[in-house]
Amino acid sequence: MGIDAGFDMVPRLSKSALDRFNWDSFIRRVKEEYKDDDRVEIKPNYIEFNVGEHPLLPFEGHKFLRFSSKISGSLCGDAQEYVSTVSLIAEVSFGSRALCWSEIYDQYGHYGWKEVHESIRTYEQRDPQERPTSIAQLITGTDPIADMGLSLYEIRSIPGKGKGLVARFNISKGARIIVEKPLFTITPAAASIESNVIAKVRALSKDQQRQFLSLHNNFQGKSIFGGICKTNALPCGVDAIVGGVYPTICLINHCCVPNAHHSWNSKTNSETVHALRYIQAGEEIMIAYDYDKASAPRRANLKNSFGFDCSCRLCSLPRSELQKSDERRLRIKQLDEAIGDSSRVMNTPVLADCQEMLRLLDEEYDGGSSPPDARLYYDAFQIAITHSDQARASVFGERMYKARVVCEGEDSPATVCAKNFMQHPAQHLNFGASKRWRTTKTAVPKGLNGEQFEKWLWRSQSG
């Protein structure tokens, strides 16, 4: 006897190029997560986890229905940790299609066990018509679909916008759409920007020079080189004074409620773009040039810095609806300032502000992830761990990690840091500053329904 937990793929994957691409990317993520783990073994046709009931992940995604194990009982061992991590990676890779469940919460899988066991038996034999993925490819992380030249986007002319990026296939939430090295980096505010840019452009290849000169310039009448750089350079990290210019990412257009997010990865020295929500084939991929301002100052900044009058779906709302958005963004800014008050965190540690801000972010960004989500969960994590509450801190850490994976990918240094806090909350330097809410990491309650769990997490019924 014991309690089962895991995830089902609903609906199951097909043999289409897109489903194969997504599954291969998921397998790569799992493989990278456990590359140094002796209990995770790569077999010819699947990955076997030598914990619990030895759950398997096949290399052919269309055969897969369920990944699960007993997470309680004498034989479970560390199965809960593995099931939880793989389920989280699946949820990030496939969104709601990865149906996560746990009998702890009276949740059960979509498929019957007979159907699941029948699917597992098919793992042993590869379909002859499938293009094989070699063990060498799995070890090195080579993506066989990517090797075929499959790109998730194409560059198109967008009416009224010039060039832009459009999804070629349906793109799952959290999928990495682009990773790109800069043509060069520069300090856009430097007094000698013109001479610096000219020197850097001259060092480029002829093809790269053409790519640079084809980018938009919002500062016509002045030097073209400095104008292109000022218009397009993206900061190499939060608050960085150094910016990078990219041949493809700089073509992505703006939306005040974006479906994608760009971020600098200091580990790989590259800019990445990830899907913040499910993006349909044919939909334009858009990022936010300006995130948190109300409509009037936001549109003024976009006009001044980038030379266009924003007419995105948010800015095109009726005046009454746009006013509601402005009120939400103003309240979000107020809450952010209140939550960031260190003296308040110590003396009046109220998580209700964090919960309200999360609700407002969900409303403002249509339920999609947004970069502020990860920062908010980190704020909640810090509040909990400052008062020695490891149980809540571990949950907030997990949600922070998940939000970082969606926005930045698993190899982002910020994501790696979030994962460490999720697993080891007591390592945070604020731990133990107060003993007010002291708990252990294992004190997360079990058997609560969703509403009850959220009330516990946000301390909605206690001081």
C-alpha positions in Angstrom: 0.0 0.0 0.0 1.0 3.6 -0.5 0.2 6.9 -2.1 0.7 7.4 -5.8 1.7 10.7 -7.5 2.9 11.8 -10.9 1.6 13.3 -14.1 -0.4 12.2 -17.2 -0.1 13.6 -20.7 -3.6 14.7 -21.8 -4.2 14.5 -24.6 -1.4 12.1 -25.5 1.3 13.2 -27.9 1.2 12.5 -31.6 4.1 11.7 -34.0 4.0 15.2 -35.5 7.3 17.1 -35.8 6.1 19.7 -33.2 5.2 17.1 -30.6 8.5 15.3 -31.2 10.3 18.6 -30.8 8.6 19.4 -27.5 9.2 15.9 -26.1 12.8 15.8 -27.1 13.3 19.2 -25.4 11.6 17.8 -22.3 13.8 14.7 -22.3 16.9 16.9 -22.7 15.8 19.0 -19.7 15.3 15.9 -17.6 18.6 14.5 -18.7 20.4 17.7 -17.8 18.8 17.8 -14.4 20.0 14.3 -13.5 23.3 14.1 -15.5 25.3 13.3 -12.4 22.7 11.1 -10.6 23.6 7.4 -10.5 20.0 6.5 -9.8 18.9 7.9 -13.2 19.9 5.5 -16.0 19.8 6.0 -19.7 18.6 2.8 -21.4 18.4 2.3 -25.2 14.7 3.3 -25.4 13.9 5.1 -22.2 15.2 6.8 -19.0 14.8 4.7 -15.9 14.6 6.2 -12.4 15.9 3.6 -9.9 13.7 4.9 -7.0 10.2 3.9 -5.8 8.6 1.8 -8.5 11.2 2.6 -11.1 9.2 5.0 -13.3 10.2 5.4 -17.0 10.3 8.1 -19.6 10.4 6.8 -23.2 12.3 8.5 -25.9 9.2 8.3 -28.2 6.8 10.7 -26.7 3.7 9.4 -28.6 3.9 6.2 -26.5 3.8 8.0 -23.2 0.8 8.3 -20.9 2.0 8.5 -17.3 5.1 9.0 -15.1 4.3 8.1 -11.5 5.4 6.2 -8.4 4.4 5.4 -4.9 5.7 8.3 -2.8 4.8 6.7 0.6 5.4 3.3 2.0 8.5 1.1 2.7 9.8 1.0 -0.9 9.3 4.6 -1.9 12.7 5.9 -0.8 13.3 9.4 -2.4 10.7 8.8 -5.1 8.6 11.9 -4.0 11.5 14.2 -4.8 12.1 12.7 -8.3 8.4 12.6 -9.1 7.9 16.2 -8.0 10.8 17.5 -10.0 10.0 15.6 -13.2 6.4 16.6 -13.0 7.4 20.3 -12.6 9.7 20.1 -15.7 6.8 18.5 -17.6 4.4 21.2 -16.5 6.8 23.9 -17.6 7.4 22.1 -20.9 3.7 21.2 -21.8 1.6 23.6 -19.6 -1.8 22.2 -18.7 -1.3 19.2 -21.0 0.9 17.7 -18.3 -1.9 16.8 -15.8 -0.1 16.6 -12.4 -1.9 14.7 -9.7 -1.3 13.3 -6.2 -3.5 11.0 -4.2 -2.4 13.0 -1.1 -4.9 15.6 -2.4 -7.5 13.1 -3.6 -6.4 13.6 -7.2 -6.0 10.7 -9.6 -4.6 10.2 -13.1 -6.6 10.6 -16.3 -5.9 7.1 -17.6 -6.7 3.7 -16.2 -3.8 1.5 -15.0 -4.4 -1.1 -17.6 -4.0 1.4 -20.4 -0.9 2.8 -18.7 0.8 -0.6 -18.3 0.0 -1.4 -21.9 1.7 1.9 -23.0 4.8 1.1 -20.9 5.2 -2.3 -22.5 5.6 -0.5 -25.9 8.7 1.4 -24.6 11.0 -1.6 -25.2 10.8 -1.6 -29.0 11.4 1.5 -31.2 9.0 2.1 -34.1 10.9 1.4 -37.3 9.5 4.4 -39.1 10.8 6.8 -36.4 14.1 8.7 -37.0 16.2 7.2 -34.2 17.9 9.2 -31.5 21.2 7.8 -30.6 22.6 7.5 -27.1 25.4 9.9 -28.2 22.8 12.5 -29.1 21.1 12.0 -25.8 24.3 12.4 -23.9 25.5 15.5 -25.8 22.1 17.1 -25.8 21.9 17.2 -29.6 18.3 17.8 -30.7 17.5 15.6 -33.7 14.6 17.8 -34.7 16.7 21.0 -34.4 19.3 19.2 -36.6 16.6 19.0 -39.3 16.5 22.8 -39.3 13.2 23.2 -37.4 12.8 26.8 -36.1 9.8 27.8 -34.0 9.5 31.2 -35.7 9.9 33.0 -39.0 10.6 36.6 -39.8 7.7 38.3 -41.6 6.6 41.8 -42.6 4.0 42.9 -40.1 1.5 45.6 -41.3 2.3 48.9 -39.6 5.3 47.5 -37.8 8.0 46.6 -40.3 9.5 43.2 -39.6 8.6 40.9 -36.8 8.6 37.3 -35.6 5.7 34.9 -36.1 5.3 31.4 -34.6 5.6 28.6 -37.2 4.1 26.1 -34.8 2.1 26.0 -31.6 4.6 26.9 -28.8 4.2 25.7 -25.3 4.5 27.9 -22.2 8.1 28.1 -21.1 9.5 27.0 -24.4 12.8 28.6 -25.4 12.1 30.3 -28.7 15.5 31.9 -29.4 18.9 32.0 -27.9 21.3 34.5 -29.6 24.7 36.0 -29.1 25.0 39.8 -29.6 26.6 41.2 -32.7 28.4 43.4 -30.2 27.9 45.0 -26.8 28.0 48.7 -26.1 27.2 51.4 -23.5 24.4 53.3 -25.2 24.7 56.3 -22.9 28.4 56.8 -23.4 29.5 60.2 -24.8 31.7 58.5 -27.5 29.0 56.0 -28.6 29.2 57.0 -32.2 32.9 56.2 -32.7 32.7 53.1 -30.6 29.7 51.7 -32.6 31.5 52.5 -35.9 34.6 50.6 -34.8 32.5 47.6 -33.7 30.4 47.6 -36.9 33.6 47.6 -39.0 34.8 44.5 -37.1 31.7 42.6 -38.2 31.4 40.4 -41.2 29.7 41.9 -44.3 26.6 39.8 -43.6 26.5 41.0 -40.0 27.0 44.6 -41.1 23.9 44.3 -43.3 22.0 42.8 -40.4 22.9 45.7 -38.2 22.1 48.3 -40.8 18.7 46.8 -41.4 17.5 47.4 -37.8 15.1 50.2 -37.0 16.5 53.6 -36.2 14.3 55.9 -34.2 16.8 58.8 -34.3 16.7 59.8 -37.9 18.7 62.9 -38.9 21.5 62.0 -36.5 24.2 59.4 -37.0 22.7 56.1 -38.2 25.1 54.0 -36.3 24.5 55.5 -32.8 20.8 55.8 -33.6 20.4 52.1 -34.4 22.3 51.2 -31.3 20.2 53.5 -29.0 17.0 52.1 -30.5 17.8 48.4 -30.3 20.4 47.7 -27.6 19.0 45.4 -24.9 20.5 45.5 -21.4 22.8 42.6 -20.6 21.1 41.9 -17.3 18.8 43.8 -14.9 19.9 47.4 -14.4 23.0 46.7 -16.6 24.6 49.8 -18.3 26.0 47.6 -21.1 23.6 46.6 -23.9 23.7 44.0 -26.7 22.5 44.4 -30.3 21.0 41.3 -31.9 20.2 40.5 -35.5 17.0 38.6 -34.8 15.8 39.4 -31.2 15.9 43.1 -32.0 13.2 42.4 -34.6 10.7 41.3 -32.0 7.9 43.9 -31.7 6.3 45.2 -28.5 3.0 44.4 -26.7 2.0 45.8 -23.3 0.7 42.3 -22.4 3.4 40.2 -24.1 3.4 36.5 -24.9 7.2 36.2 -24.6 10.1 37.5 -22.4 13.7 38.2 -23.2 16.5 37.9 -20.6 20.3 38.0 -20.5 22.0 34.7 -19.5 25.3 35.6 -17.9 26.4 32.0 -17.9 26.2 31.6 -21.7 26.7 35.4 -22.5 23.6 35.3 -24.7 20.0 36.7 -24.8 17.1 34.2 -24.6 13.5 34.5 -25.5 10.9 32.3 -23.8 7.1 31.9 -24.2 5.2 33.3 -21.3 2.1 31.5 -22.3 0.8 29.1 -25.0 1.4 30.8 -28.5 -0.6 29.6 -31.4 0.9 29.0 -34.9 0.6 32.2 -36.9 0.6 34.4 -33.8 3.1 37.2 -33.6 5.8 36.7 -30.9 6.0 39.9 -28.8 7.9 41.1 -25.8 7.4 44.2 -23.5 9.7 47.1 -24.0 8.1 48.9 -21.0 6.5 46.8 -18.3 5.1 48.6 -15.3 3.9 52.1 -16.2 0.3 53.2 -16.6 -0.9 53.7 -20.2 -0.1 57.5 -20.6 3.5 57.5 -19.5 4.1 54.1 -21.0 2.9 55.1 -24.4 4.8 58.4 -24.2 8.0 56.5 -23.4 7.4 54.1 -26.3 6.9 57.0 -28.7 10.0 58.8 -27.5 12.3 55.8 -27.3 11.1 53.7 -30.2 9.2 56.0 -32.4 5.7 54.3 -32.5 2.3 54.9 -31.1 1.4 51.7 -29.3 -1.9 50.2 -30.5 -1.6 46.8 -28.9 -4.7 45.0 -27.6 -4.3 46.6 -24.1 -3.8 50.1 -25.4 -6.7 49.7 -27.8 -9.2 48.8 -25.1 -12.1 51.2 -24.4 -11.2 54.0 -22.1 -13.1 52.5 -19.1 -11.2 49.2 -19.5 -7.9 50.9 -20.0 -8.5 52.9 -16.8 -9.0 49.6 -14.9 -5.6 48.4 -16.2 -4.0 51.7 -15.1 -5.5 51.3 -11.6 -4.1 47.7 -11.4 -0.6 48.8 -12.4 -0.7 51.7 -9.9 -1.8 49.3 -7.2 0.9 46.8 -8.2 3.5 49.5 -7.9 2.3 50.5 -4.5 2.3 46.9 -3.2 5.7 46.3 -4.6 7.1 49.3 -2.7 5.3 48.2 0.5 6.6 44.6 0.2 10.1 45.8 -0.4 10.2 47.8 2.8 12.7 45.9 4.9 11.6 47.3 8.2 8.0 46.2 7.4 9.2 42.7 6.5 10.7 42.4 10.0 8.1 44.2 12.1 4.9 43.6 10.2 5.4 40.5 8.1 2.1 40.4 6.2 1.9 38.0 3.2 -1.5 39.4 2.3 0.1 42.1 0.2 2.0 39.5 -1.8 -1.2 37.5 -2.4 -3.0 40.6 -3.6 -0.2 41.6 -5.9 -0.1 38.1 -7.4 -3.9 38.3 -8.0 -3.5 41.7 -9.8 -0.6 40.4 -11.9 -2.7 37.4 -12.9 -5.6 39.8 -14.0 -3.3 42.2 -15.8 -1.4 39.6 -17.8 -4.4 37.3 -18.6 -3.2 34.5 -16.4 0.1 34.2 -18.2 3.4 34.2 -16.5 5.2 37.5 -16.1 8.7 38.3 -14.8 7.3 40.1 -11.8 5.8 36.7 -10.7 9.3 35.3 -9.9 10.3 38.4 -8.1 7.1 38.4 -6.0 7.6 34.8 -5.0 11.1 35.7 -3.9 9.7 38.4 -1.8 7.3 36.0 -0.2 10.1 33.5 0.3 12.2 36.1 2.0 9.3 37.1 4.4 8.8 33.4 5.3 12.5 32.5 5.8 13.3 35.7 7.7 10.9 34.4 10.3 12.3 30.8 10.1 9.3 29.4 8.3 11.1 26.8 6.1 7.8 25.0 5.2 6.2 28.0 3.5 9.6 29.2 2.2 10.1 25.9 0.4 6.7 26.2 -1.4 7.4 29.8 -2.3 10.9 28.7 -3.5 9.3 26.1 -5.7 6.9 28.6 -7.3 9.8 31.1 -7.7 11.8 28.4 -9.5 8.9 27.5 -11.7 8.4 31.1 -12.7 12.1 31.6 -13.5 12.1 28.4 -15.7 9.2 29.8 -17.7 10.8 33.2 -18.2 14.5 32.5 -18.4 15.1 28.7 -18.7 16.7 26.2 -16.4 20.3 27.3 -17.2 19.7 30.9 -16.1 21.8 31.7 -13.0 18.7 33.2 -11.4 16.8 29.9 -12.0 19.7 27.9 -10.5 19.7 30.1 -7.4 15.9 29.8 -7.1 16.2 26.0 -7.3 18.8 26.0 -4.5 16.5 28.1 -2.2 13.6 25.7 -3.0 15.6 22.7 -1.9 17.6 24.4 0.9 15.6 27.4 2.2 17.7 27.6 5.4 20.8 28.5 3.3 19.3 32.0 2.8 21.2 34.6 4.7 18.0 36.0 6.3 17.2 32.6 7.9 16.7 32.8 11.6 16.6 36.6 11.9 13.3 35.9 13.7 11.8 32.8 15.2 8.2 34.1 14.9 6.9 31.5 12.4 9.5 28.7 13.0 8.8 25.5 11.1 10.8 22.7 9.5 10.8 22.1 5.7 8.8 18.9 6.2 6.0 20.7 7.9 4.1 21.4 4.7 0.6 20.1 5.4 -0.9 17.2 3.5 -4.4 16.3 2.8 -5.6 19.9 2.2 -7.7 20.8 -0.9 -6.4 23.6 -3.1 -8.3 26.4 -1.3 -7.3 25.2 2.1 -3.6 24.9 1.1 -3.6 28.5 -0.3 -5.1 29.8 3.0 -2.3 28.0 4.9 0.4 29.2 2.5 -0.6 32.8 2.7 -1.4 32.7 6.4 -4.9 33.9 5.6 -6.4 32.6 8.8 -3.5 33.3 11.3 -1.2 36.1 12.3 
